[in-house]
């Protein structure tokens, strides 16, 4: 439970777009396609993967800062 709480705290510190992207991809029972994610975020489909990588790195950095 403590680790789950730390992830949620870190997610709250992300910008809106990163939080939305990661929530769509990792917190849905059935993750949407990159086409659907791109439509929600209003970015090109080919940008979803690189954007996801940057957002995950930001999340990792935040988790390290809070002692995960």
Secondary structure, 3 states (H helix, E strand, C coil): CHHHHHHHHHHHHCCHHHHHHHHHHHCCCCCCCHHHHHHHHCCCCCHHHHHHHHHHHHHHHHHHHCCC
